[in-house]
Amino acid sequence: MDLTLSDEHRQLRELARRFTDERIVPHATRWDRDEAIDRDLVPALGEVGFLGLGIDERHGGSGGDNLAYCLVLEEIARGDSAVRGIISVSLGLVAKSIARHGTEEQKQRWLPGLTAGTLVGCFALTEPGTGSDAGSLVTKATRTDDGYRINGRKVFITNGTWADVALVFARTGGPGPKGISAFLVPTDSPGFTATEIKGKLGMRGQATAEITLDDVEVPQDALLSTEGFKLAMGSLDKGRMSVAAGCVGAARGALEAALEYAKQREQFGRPIAGFQLVQELLADMAVETDAARLLTWRVADLADRGLPFRTEASMAKLFASEAAVKVANNAIQVFGGYGYIDEYPVGKYLRDARVTTLYEGTSQIQKLLIGRALTGINAFA
């Protein structure tokens, strides 16, 4: 693997860095306190092409490979992981699923708006009773003369109250993963209700919702795939790459904040950066961050070469999410008491990082996936 970035990759990363410093960093604390990101940020993300990465230009996309996607997400998450989540879901899980599995009509209907940021998508998989065991979901889609009638509840849905289209997973057949299909449901459909979840530990600016589908009628052409579970798991493989990239950005942000503070803060007549145990904290943070980045880039490289990457994605997501928590925690230690108040960013980095060990497969689920790949033995059953 050649780890040297191309000119195009360097230019894109610089664009993402400038966008983050100008449009995200100055507002991140306010968004966190208000539990609401400014909605006009979404079309701004579309204008610079960040919501079209990996999507064909014929459908409004901006092209680019998986490494480009990771570079942008790292920079965005350095500013605010909640913004990174908007991109990961609306583009990574919804738009890319439509681009990969949709009909030409579905692509023409949804992709131009999603890539421009005039539309937002959400990925409605998790239910109150089914988190890690997604194959047991109970939301049901019943055939009608004109299409399907969907009934059920979803929870912890990122972008849920902002979304114009929900990628809904519902049971059309028997029990288990094979009975699940995927539907593109307009959120203005009668019977579709999204209620925002407030009071989250982290990612507070992100619109997270509980969704209720009460006799929601959709036409036949809303069906994206009859192999919904397979689609969901494939989307989450790349989703884990995007979460890992975001974790690298959050870790890097915490490290950079701690480095700057340690050089300025004086105790016992000198900067605390000169104390051995502080340098140990900073060194550990730097190693964890770089290791997480390399694991993430490996996934992007495999995906760009068309090679299998499922296990590597689980490794990257597992390591990077746990590393982001450790790095942010160490950053608070460097700041001391000041790290415990939101005048400084490191407490937010820790709160935001914590959920990444839970969603898109908990750390424990990632270990079981890796263990299954290593041994050939399924520990889920």
VMD Tcl script that draws the C-alpha trace (Angstrom):
set ca {
  {0.00 0.00 0.00}
  {1.23 3.47 -0.91}
  {0.30 5.78 1.96}
  {1.18 8.91 -0.01}
  {-1.95 10.94 -0.70}
  {-2.57 12.08 -4.25}
  {-2.84 15.79 -5.07}
  {-6.61 15.35 -5.36}
  {-6.82 13.74 -1.92}
  {-4.68 16.47 -0.34}
  {-6.79 19.21 -1.93}
  {-10.00 17.56 -0.76}
  {-8.67 17.19 2.78}
  {-7.66 20.85 2.79}
  {-11.14 21.83 1.59}
  {-12.68 19.77 4.39}
  {-10.29 21.31 6.91}
  {-11.22 24.85 5.89}
  {-14.93 24.06 5.85}
  {-14.70 22.55 9.32}
  {-12.76 25.47 10.76}
  {-15.08 28.06 9.22}
  {-18.53 26.46 9.32}
  {-18.43 23.93 12.18}
  {-15.84 24.68 14.90}
  {-17.20 28.15 15.80}
  {-20.69 26.74 16.40}
  {-20.08 23.25 17.83}
  {-20.40 24.25 21.51}
  {-23.63 26.15 20.88}
  {-25.11 23.27 18.89}
  {-24.22 20.92 21.71}
  {-25.83 23.15 24.34}
  {-28.93 23.81 22.22}
  {-29.16 20.15 21.13}
  {-29.65 21.32 17.56}
  {-27.35 21.85 14.59}
  {-28.26 24.70 12.25}
  {-30.29 23.10 9.47}
  {-28.76 25.33 6.80}
  {-25.48 23.47 7.27}
  {-26.85 20.53 5.26}
  {-27.13 22.29 1.88}
  {-23.75 23.87 2.59}
  {-22.31 20.36 2.90}
  {-23.96 19.56 -0.41}
  {-22.56 22.65 -2.14}
  {-18.96 21.62 -1.48}
  {-19.64 18.06 -2.63}
  {-19.34 16.27 0.71}
  {-22.82 14.72 0.41}
  {-22.07 13.32 -3.04}
  {-18.79 11.52 -2.42}
  {-18.81 8.12 -4.09}
  {-22.01 8.84 -6.04}
  {-21.95 8.97 -9.84}
  {-22.03 12.50 -11.26}
  {-25.01 11.46 -13.45}
  {-27.08 11.42 -10.27}
  {-25.69 14.61 -8.75}
  {-22.71 13.03 -7.02}
  {-19.16 14.34 -6.80}
  {-17.38 11.03 -7.41}
  {-14.31 10.16 -5.39}
  {-13.19 6.96 -3.74}
  {-13.50 5.52 -0.25}
  {-10.25 7.09 0.94}
  {-11.57 10.51 -0.09}
  {-14.72 9.80 1.94}
  {-12.63 8.88 5.00}
  {-10.46 11.99 4.71}
  {-13.50 14.26 4.67}
  {-15.19 12.49 7.58}
  {-12.04 12.72 9.70}
  {-11.90 16.48 9.24}
  {-15.63 16.98 9.82}
  {-15.56 14.90 13.03}
  {-12.62 16.90 14.29}
  {-15.08 19.79 14.37}
  {-18.24 17.99 15.48}
  {-19.02 14.28 15.35}
  {-22.73 15.08 15.17}
  {-22.18 16.67 11.75}
  {-20.16 13.67 10.64}
  {-23.13 11.51 11.57}
  {-25.42 13.45 9.25}
  {-23.10 12.66 6.33}
  {-22.49 9.04 7.33}
  {-26.22 8.30 7.42}
  {-27.74 10.45 4.68}
  {-24.94 9.72 2.21}
  {-23.19 6.60 3.47}
  {-26.17 4.48 4.49}
  {-29.07 5.88 2.45}
  {-27.82 7.51 -0.77}
  {-25.17 4.86 -1.39}
  {-27.73 2.09 -0.79}
  {-29.98 3.67 -3.40}
  {-27.05 4.07 -5.80}
  {-26.08 0.41 -5.30}
  {-29.49 -1.28 -5.26}
  {-32.04 1.16 -6.64}
  {-33.79 1.29 -9.97}
  {-33.01 4.15 -12.32}
  {-36.30 5.76 -11.33}
  {-35.42 5.54 -7.62}
  {-31.99 7.02 -8.29}
  {-33.44 9.90 -10.30}
  {-36.05 10.61 -7.64}
  {-33.84 10.67 -4.57}
  {-30.13 10.99 -5.34}
  {-29.94 14.54 -6.76}
  {-31.62 15.96 -3.65}
  {-29.66 13.82 -1.19}
  {-26.32 14.75 -2.75}
  {-27.24 18.44 -2.90}
  {-28.39 18.50 0.71}
  {-31.87 19.69 -0.23}
  {-33.09 16.28 0.96}
  {-31.96 14.25 3.99}
  {-32.16 10.51 4.50}
  {-32.40 8.31 7.58}
  {-31.67 4.59 8.04}
  {-34.57 3.02 9.96}
  {-33.30 -0.38 11.12}
  {-33.09 -0.41 14.94}
  {-36.26 -1.09 16.92}
  {-37.13 -0.83 20.63}
  {-36.78 -4.61 20.98}
  {-34.12 -5.33 18.35}
  {-30.73 -3.66 18.41}
  {-27.82 -6.03 17.85}
  {-30.27 -8.77 16.79}
  {-31.51 -6.87 13.75}
  {-32.63 -10.07 12.03}
  {-35.46 -10.34 14.55}
  {-37.09 -6.99 13.77}
  {-40.90 -6.97 13.91}
  {-41.91 -3.97 11.78}
  {-44.17 -5.48 9.14}
  {-44.93 -4.60 5.52}
  {-48.13 -6.19 4.21}
  {-48.92 -6.43 0.51}
  {-51.85 -4.38 -0.77}
  {-53.38 -3.97 -4.21}
  {-51.16 -0.96 -4.91}
  {-48.04 -1.73 -2.89}
  {-47.43 -2.20 0.84}
  {-48.81 -1.12 4.21}
  {-46.11 -0.70 6.86}
  {-46.61 -0.86 10.63}
  {-43.98 -0.70 13.35}
  {-41.62 1.40 15.46}
  {-37.99 2.36 15.05}
  {-35.72 4.00 17.60}
  {-32.37 5.84 17.82}
  {-32.70 6.88 14.18}
  {-30.12 9.51 13.18}
  {-31.62 12.35 11.07}
  {-35.05 10.97 11.97}
  {-36.83 14.32 12.39}
  {-34.95 15.94 9.50}
  {-35.33 13.18 6.94}
  {-37.31 13.49 3.73}
  {-36.89 9.78 2.97}
  {-36.49 6.89 5.38}
  {-34.84 3.65 4.36}
  {-37.15 1.38 6.34}
  {-36.50 -2.29 6.99}
  {-39.66 -4.33 7.46}
  {-40.71 -7.94 7.49}
  {-42.41 -9.15 4.31}
  {-41.82 -12.87 4.85}
  {-41.22 -15.39 7.59}
  {-39.02 -15.08 10.69}
  {-35.32 -14.38 10.55}
  {-33.13 -12.30 8.25}
  {-34.47 -13.75 5.00}
  {-37.93 -12.36 5.65}
  {-36.82 -8.71 5.67}
  {-37.19 -6.22 2.81}
  {-36.06 -2.60 2.42}
  {-38.34 0.30 1.45}
  {-37.86 3.96 0.54}
  {-40.58 5.72 2.53}
  {-41.26 9.46 2.10}
  {-41.48 10.90 5.60}
  {-44.48 13.04 4.69}
  {-46.53 9.87 4.18}
  {-49.72 9.72 6.29}
  {-49.08 7.64 9.39}
  {-45.33 8.39 9.52}
  {-44.36 10.16 12.77}
  {-40.88 11.10 14.02}
  {-40.32 12.26 17.59}
  {-36.93 13.68 18.53}
  {-35.01 12.08 21.40}
  {-33.51 14.72 23.69}
  {-31.13 14.46 26.63}
  {-28.49 12.30 24.94}
  {-25.07 11.98 26.55}
  {-23.32 12.96 23.31}
  {-24.02 13.77 19.67}
  {-26.49 16.21 21.17}
  {-26.78 18.42 18.10}
  {-27.79 15.50 15.91}
  {-31.49 14.93 15.25}
  {-32.04 11.46 16.74}
  {-35.61 10.18 16.69}
  {-38.11 7.48 17.45}
  {-40.20 6.70 14.37}
  {-43.71 5.29 14.30}
  {-45.23 3.82 11.15}
  {-48.99 3.48 11.54}
  {-50.59 2.00 8.40}
  {-48.13 3.84 6.17}
  {-49.06 3.13 2.54}
  {-46.27 3.02 -0.06}
  {-46.46 2.06 -3.75}
  {-44.75 -0.96 -5.25}
  {-41.87 1.17 -6.53}
  {-40.95 2.08 -2.93}
  {-39.46 -1.41 -2.58}
  {-35.66 -1.09 -2.75}
  {-34.79 -4.73 -2.11}
  {-36.39 -8.00 -1.07}
  {-33.04 -8.88 0.53}
  {-33.26 -6.16 3.13}
  {-31.10 -7.77 5.77}
  {-28.30 -8.42 3.30}
  {-28.55 -4.81 2.10}
  {-28.44 -3.52 5.69}
  {-25.40 -5.58 6.65}
  {-23.55 -4.58 3.49}
  {-24.30 -0.92 4.14}
  {-23.16 -1.24 7.74}
  {-19.83 -2.74 6.65}
  {-18.98 0.54 4.94}
  {-20.78 2.39 7.70}
  {-18.26 0.98 10.14}
  {-15.50 2.40 8.00}
  {-17.12 5.83 8.15}
  {-17.60 5.60 11.93}
  {-13.95 4.64 12.28}
  {-12.89 7.63 10.17}
  {-15.01 9.89 12.34}
  {-13.45 8.44 15.47}
  {-10.01 9.24 14.09}
  {-11.14 12.83 13.62}
  {-12.54 13.08 17.14}
  {-9.38 11.57 18.60}
  {-7.23 13.94 16.58}
  {-9.27 16.91 17.73}
  {-8.86 15.88 21.37}
  {-5.13 15.33 20.88}
  {-4.62 18.70 19.20}
  {-6.57 20.48 21.94}
  {-4.54 18.72 24.65}
  {-1.23 19.54 22.94}
  {-2.07 23.22 22.65}
  {-3.26 23.41 26.25}
  {-0.26 21.51 27.63}
  {2.15 23.95 25.98}
  {0.34 26.98 27.40}
  {-0.70 25.82 30.87}
  {2.00 26.43 33.47}
  {2.39 24.74 36.84}
  {5.42 24.68 39.14}
  {6.99 27.36 36.98}
  {6.91 25.65 33.59}
  {4.48 24.37 30.93}
  {2.87 21.09 31.90}
  {3.98 19.70 28.53}
  {7.43 19.41 30.11}
  {6.29 16.88 32.71}
  {7.01 13.25 31.94}
  {3.60 11.87 32.85}
  {1.84 14.48 30.71}
  {4.08 13.55 27.80}
  {3.16 9.91 28.41}
  {-0.53 10.80 28.08}
  {0.11 12.73 24.88}
  {2.29 10.01 23.39}
  {-0.34 7.35 24.07}
  {-2.98 9.56 22.46}
  {-0.87 10.09 19.33}
  {-0.17 6.38 18.90}
  {-3.83 5.41 19.34}
  {-4.92 8.04 16.82}
  {-2.41 7.06 14.15}
  {-3.10 3.34 14.60}
  {-6.83 3.95 14.21}
  {-6.23 5.96 11.05}
  {-4.11 3.24 9.46}
  {-6.71 0.56 10.21}
  {-9.35 2.78 8.64}
  {-7.29 3.51 5.55}
  {-6.75 -0.22 5.12}
  {-10.51 -0.70 4.84}
  {-10.77 2.12 2.31}
  {-7.92 0.65 0.28}
  {-9.50 -2.81 0.19}
  {-12.89 -1.38 -0.78}
  {-11.36 0.78 -3.52}
  {-9.61 -2.28 -4.97}
  {-12.81 -4.30 -4.91}
  {-11.53 -6.75 -2.30}
  {-13.42 -8.13 0.74}
  {-13.22 -5.82 3.74}
  {-15.93 -6.93 6.19}
  {-13.63 -8.23 8.92}
  {-11.19 -5.36 8.47}
  {-14.10 -2.91 8.82}
  {-15.06 -4.51 12.14}
  {-11.44 -4.30 13.30}
  {-11.19 -0.63 12.35}
  {-14.52 0.27 13.95}
  {-13.70 -1.64 17.14}
  {-10.24 -0.16 17.56}
  {-11.02 3.39 16.46}
  {-14.14 3.78 18.61}
  {-12.43 2.48 21.74}
  {-9.34 4.58 20.91}
  {-11.41 7.74 20.55}
  {-12.85 7.20 24.03}
  {-9.39 6.63 25.52}
  {-7.82 9.59 23.73}
  {-10.60 11.96 24.76}
  {-10.43 10.70 28.34}
  {-6.68 11.31 28.39}
  {-7.27 14.79 26.99}
  {-9.53 15.58 29.94}
  {-6.75 14.40 32.24}
  {-4.32 16.82 30.58}
  {-6.79 19.67 31.02}
  {-7.51 18.74 34.63}
  {-10.57 20.47 36.07}
  {-10.93 22.68 33.00}
  {-11.57 19.59 30.90}
  {-14.74 18.99 32.87}
  {-16.53 22.13 31.68}
  {-17.73 22.83 28.17}
  {-15.72 26.04 27.84}
  {-13.15 23.62 26.40}
  {-13.93 20.97 23.75}
  {-12.44 17.82 25.26}
  {-15.46 16.87 27.37}
  {-17.63 16.96 24.24}
  {-15.12 14.79 22.38}
  {-15.47 12.17 25.12}
  {-19.26 12.31 25.22}
  {-19.53 12.11 21.45}
  {-17.00 9.28 21.20}
  {-18.81 7.11 23.72}
  {-21.76 6.30 21.47}
  {-19.49 5.08 18.67}
  {-18.75 1.98 20.75}
  {-22.51 1.26 20.68}
  {-24.06 2.01 17.31}
  {-23.52 0.25 13.98}
  {-22.55 -2.78 16.05}
  {-21.30 -2.57 19.64}
  {-17.66 -3.31 20.45}
  {-18.77 -6.70 21.72}
  {-20.55 -7.48 18.43}
  {-17.43 -6.47 16.49}
  {-15.38 -8.92 18.55}
  {-17.83 -11.72 17.76}
  {-17.69 -10.87 14.06}
  {-13.90 -10.88 14.12}
  {-13.89 -14.09 16.15}
  {-16.20 -15.79 13.65}
  {-13.92 -14.76 10.79}
  {-10.88 -16.11 12.63}
  {-12.34 -19.43 13.79}
  {-15.13 -20.18 11.35}
  {-17.39 -20.74 14.38}
  {-20.54 -18.64 14.86}
  {-20.85 -17.47 18.45}
  {-24.18 -15.74 17.82}
  {-26.21 -18.95 17.63}
}
mol new
graphics top color blue
foreach p $ca { graphics top sphere $p radius 0.5 }
foreach p [lrange $ca 0 end-1] q [lrange $ca 1 end] { graphics top cylinder $p $q radius 0.2 }
display resetview
